[in-house]
Amino acid sequence: MTVRKYISIFCLVTALFAVNISEAYVISDEVEHIYGNYIEDEYANGVRSWNNDFIYRIQKELVEMNPTTLNFKDGVHSRYLYPIKESSVNEVDAVTLPSGRIFLSTQMIDYVMTIPSIEKIDYHNRAVYNEESFWQCSMLAAVIAHEASHWYNRDFQRKVDELYGEAGLKKLLGSDWNNPSSDNLLALMTDIAYNQTAKNAQFSVAGEYLADKQALTFLNNSTRFSPGSLVSFLYRLDKHEKRYDLKGVDIAVENEYNPHPDTLERIRRLEKLISEHSNGRVTFNNQKFYLDGQPFMGTGVIKGNDRVSTIDRTYFVAGQIADIIHNGELGSGKFAFTEVYTTDNIHNADIKDIYLTCADGDTRYFKVIDRLKLKPHEARYLMGDETRPSGYEYSYDAQLAKYIATYK
């Protein structure tokens, strides 16, 4: 029996609450880190992994946007995240180890970077693997935020507390129970693996819900990553989980021992949390976005284009609007265009690729709402730099910008 076989067991959360005081746990931060290193060594024996600067930049931005809750090794914190790595796992996979190491499989990255056409994922239609891919970067950030939440929520420590406690560990491991040895770890993981109880499964399901909830907080604190991207990612999984062999989302028999939460229930809960964040002003129904009870822009969806699908764009904007409402900025008039490239000038008549943002200089609040494709001169018309010609019809994205900026 190998440690590698049971890595996923320790990637499951155990309770409905999150406490971040190391003294509260039977397994200390130091022991957690040692055990995490053992697991990482076993993981590396069966899986190749390597640095990927693209996904690391996304992780780094998440950490920088959440300085009080996420951190790399800094000599101050007893717990810390390692730079994320890409793995060779032959499936759509994301995993977080107790030591703060996160791995995304190549298949996961490719899956997220696709631009879905109707009813299918087309791996031949993928966005570029850099920050140019605005919405796909946000979806990758959502996946990473969920994984980082498992670490932040101390899944490993809480699982041991909930299933064993000090007395249980002493009974299982004997007088040497507090020695962080590889033998003790293997014995513990083996015991958990055979713990096919409803309680263990319920801990795992609750942990996924808890990680989703914390991920929304991380994303809401970010400038250009939307909590809505986590929802659209899960819709993507739900649509394709029967067609593709996706780890952790395959359809299992519904029973009390099933450790996998229902994808649609995760979506329902996330939509509810986003709505609550907006004081109930943003709501969802049948993959449509409602603002103050009315379909957004009259349809409830935001049209996709060659860079993003309709559902991914709709949920991205909905998540950003919810946070703008939460911060009291919708209807404030504090909306602006921002250059995508530092060499651009938003007042240039030829500018067509531009960010729509909410920017409050007094509170330092800044949120990227969407990336627009405008026609020449439209940015100047909307900013009042030029007078719009009589009879001129705005492009769809220009109408979107105007709708948001003038909403009362």
N, C-alpha and C positions, 0 to 999 in steps of 0.2 A: 504494500500500500504506500503510495508516494504522496508527498506534500502537494505536488503539482495538481493532482487529481482533485484536491479539495480547496483550491484557491478561491473558487467562487463562493464557498461556504462563508469565508471570512469577509466577503464583500457585501454582506447583508446586514442591514441595521436591525436593532432589536427593540426599540421602544418608541413611544409616541412623543417623547420630549427630548430636548437637547440641552445638555449641561456641559460646560466647558471648563470644569475645575478638575485638575488631574487627581486631587486628593479624593475625589468622589468615587474612584474606580479601583477595583481589585488589581487590575493590570495598570501599572503606572505608565506615564508617558515614555519613560526610558525603556521599559520592558516592551511596550507596544512597538517602539522603533526597532528593537532588536529582533522581535518576532517578524516584523515587517521585512527586515533585511533577509531573514531566512527564507521567507516566502518569495521574495524577489529573486534570490539565488536559484530556487527551484523553478520559478517561472522562466528565468533566463536559460535553464537547461533544456527546456522544450520549445522555447519561442525566441526567435531573433527579434531584437529591438534596436532602434537607432534614433538619434536626434533628428527632429524635423523642425526647422526654424520657423516654418509657416504656422504650424499649430502652436509652437511655443510662444510666438508673438501674440497670439490670441489669448493664451493662458496668462501671459505676463500682463496684458491689458486688463484682464479680469482681476488679477491680484492688485494691480495699481488702483483700480477703481473701488476696491474693497479693503483698504489698508488696515481696518480694525479687526477684520475677520479672516483674511487670507494673507499668507506670507510665505516667502521662500526662506532658506536658511540665512539668518541675519545675526546670529550670536546673541539674540535676545529671547526668542521664543523657544520653548522646549519641543514644540511640534512645528513642522514645516513641510511645505510641498517641495518636491523635486521638479525640475523642468520636465515637462511632459515628453513622452516618446511615442513613436510610431512602432507598431508591432506587426509580426508576420502571421498572426492568428488568421486562419483561413475561414473567417466568417465576419459578419458585421458585428464588431465587438468593441466594448469599452470597459475597462476594469480599473479599479482603484485598490491599491494595497494599503495595509495599515500604516506602513512607513511613509505614506504621502506620495507614493509614486502612481502616476496615472498613465495608462497606455491606451491609445486608440489604434485599432487595426487599420491596415491599408484599405481594406474593404469598407470599413466605417467611414473613413475620410472620403473615399470615392463615392460612397452612397450619398453622403451629405452634399457633395459638390455637384451632383447632377441637377439638371433643370428639368423637372418632371414634365412630360407631356401628359395628355389626358389618359388616365387609367394605367399608366405604366411608368416605371423608372427606365430611362434610356441612358445607359452608361456611356454611350457614344456622344451624348449631349451634356458635357460637363463644363462648369465655369472654370476660369483660370485659377490656379492655386496661389493666389495672393490677395491682398486687400482690395483689389479691383472688384472682387466678387462680394459685394456688400452684404447681400442677404444670406449667402451661404456662409460667410464668416460669422454672422450672427447665429446661425444654426449650429455651427461647430462650437461657438461659445456657449450655447445652451447645453450641448452635450457635456462639455468640459465643466460647466457650472454644476450640472447634476452630479458628475463624478466627484468634483471637489466638495460637494455637500456631504457625500458619504464620509469623506475624511473629516470635514468640519464637525459633523454630527457624532464623531467618535464611534463609528459602527462596531469596530472590533472590541473596544473596551466595554461598550454597553451590552453587546451580545454575551460576553463572558459574565458580566454582572447579572444579567437577566436569567441566563440558563444555569449558572453555577453559583456565583458568589464565592466568597472565600472558603466557606465550608464545603461547597461542591468541588472546588478545585483541589482541596486537601484530600477529599475522598477519592477523586479520580487520579491524582498525581502523587499522592503520598506526602511524606514529610518534606520532600524536595520541590513542593508545588510552586514555590516562588522563584525557582531557578529558571531563567529564560533560556533553556537549552533547546536544541532542535528536537530531541527526543520528547520533551514535554509538549512542544508545539505539535508534533505529529500525533501524539496521543490525544491531545485536545481536539485537533481537527478531525481525527478519525471518529471520535465520540460524537462530535456535532454532525458529521456526515450521516451517521446512523440514527440521529435523533429525528426520525420521521414522525414528528408530532404536530398537531394543529398549532400549538403554541409557537413552535419554531417557525412554521410557515407564516403564521400571522405576524411575527416579528419582521420577517423578510418583506412581506407586503406593506406593512406599516412604514418600513424603512424607505421603500421606494416613494411612497407618498410624501414622507418627510423630506427626502432629498429633492423632490420636485418643488416643494414649497420653499425650501432654502435657496434653491437655484433661482427662483423668481426674484428673491431679494438681491442676490448677486447681480442679476441682469438689470434690475431696476436701478441699481446704483451705477450702472455703466452708461456711457454716453451714446454709443452706437450699436449696442447689443440689445435686442428686444426680448422681453419675456414671452412675447407671442411666438417667437421662433421655436421655443420648446414645444408649444402646442402643435405647430405645423409639422415639426419633426415627428411627433407622436401620431399625427394623422397619416403621415407618410408611412410609418411603420404599420399602422392598423390596416391601411389599404393593401400593403404588400406582404404582410407577415405570413399569409397563407401561400403566397407565390414564391417567397424566398426563404431560405433556411437562416433565420436570424436568431442569434443567441439571446435567450431570455424573453423572446416575444413569440415563440412558437405556441400554437394553440394547444393547451393541455386540458385534460379532463377537469371540469370544475368540481373541486372537492375541498374539504377543509385542510388538506395536506399540500395543496398546490402553493408553492412559494412565489409564484409570479402574479402580480396584480393585473387586472384586466386593463388593457390599453385604453379602451373607451372610457372607463371609469377614471383613469388618470387624467384624460383630457377634460372630462366633466369637472373634476376638482380644480384643475388649473384654470379653466375658463371662469369658474366661480371665484377663485382667488384674484384673478385679474380684474373681474368686475368689482369685487369688494375694494380693491386698491383704488378704483375710480369712484368710490362712494356710490356704486350701483349705476353709474351713468353709461359705462361701456358694458354691453351684454352680447351674448352670442346665441345663435340658433341655426342649426343645420349648416354650419361652416360660414355663416354670415355674421357680420359685425354691425351692431346697432349702437347708436349714440343718442342718449336721451330718448330711447324708445323708438327711434326712427332709423330705417336702414341707412347706413352711412353712404352719402352721395346718391341716395335714392335707390341703390341696388343692394347694399350690404356687402359688396365685394369691391376690391381694388384690382383693376385689370393688370394681368401680368404682361410680360413682353419677352423679347429674346434673351433677357438676362435673369428673369425670375418668373416662377409660376404664380398664378392668381392667388392660390391659397397661402403660399409662403409670404407674398407681399401683403395680403389682407391682414394676416395675423401679426406680421411685423409692425405695421402701422397701428393696429388696434392696441398692441402692447405699449407702444410709445405714447399714444394718445391717453391711455389710462394713467400712465405715470405723470404726464403733463397735467392732467386733471388733479391728480393726487397732490401735486405741488402748487396748485392754484393758478396755473398759467394759461389754461385754455380760455380764450376770449380776452386775453390781456393785450393782444396786439403785438406781443414781443416775439414775432416770428420773422425769420430772415433767411436769405439765401447764403450759402457758404460754399466756397470753392472746393471742388473735389481735388484739384491739383494746385500746389502752391504757385505754379506759374500762371494760373488762370486769374482773370479779373471779372468779377460778377457783373460789372457794368459794361463789359464788352458786348457789343451787339451780336457777335457770333457765338457766344457761349451757349452750349446746349446740354452739357452734362453738369448737374449742380445738385447740392444737398439742400433740402428744406429742413430748417432747424428751428428750435425754440430756444431763445437766448435771453436770459435776464441778467443784466450786468450788476444789478443790486444784490441779488442772492447768489450770483455765480452759477445759477442753474443753466445747464446746456444739454440739449437732447437732439440727436439727429432723428428726424421723423421719417424721411424717405430719401431716396436718390431718384432724381427726376431726369427725364429726357425731354427737353424743350425744343421748340423751333427757334430759329434765329430771331432776335429782338424780343422774344416773349418775356425774358427775365427783366428787360428794361421796361416793357409795358407794365408788368406787375409791380415793379418798384417805383413807377412814376417817372422814370428817366425819359421816356418817350410817350407820346400820345398814341393809344391804340387806334389804328385806322378804322374808319366807319365800316361796319359789317364784318370785321375780322373775327374769326372764330378761334378761340383758344384750343390748343391741343389738349388731350385728355390729362396729361400730367400738369399742365398749367391750370386746368380747371380744379384738379386735386389740390394744388397749392393754394389757390384762391379760396376754395371751400374751407380748408383748415385755418388759414390766416384770418378769415373774416367771420369765423363761426362765433356766435354769441350764445 
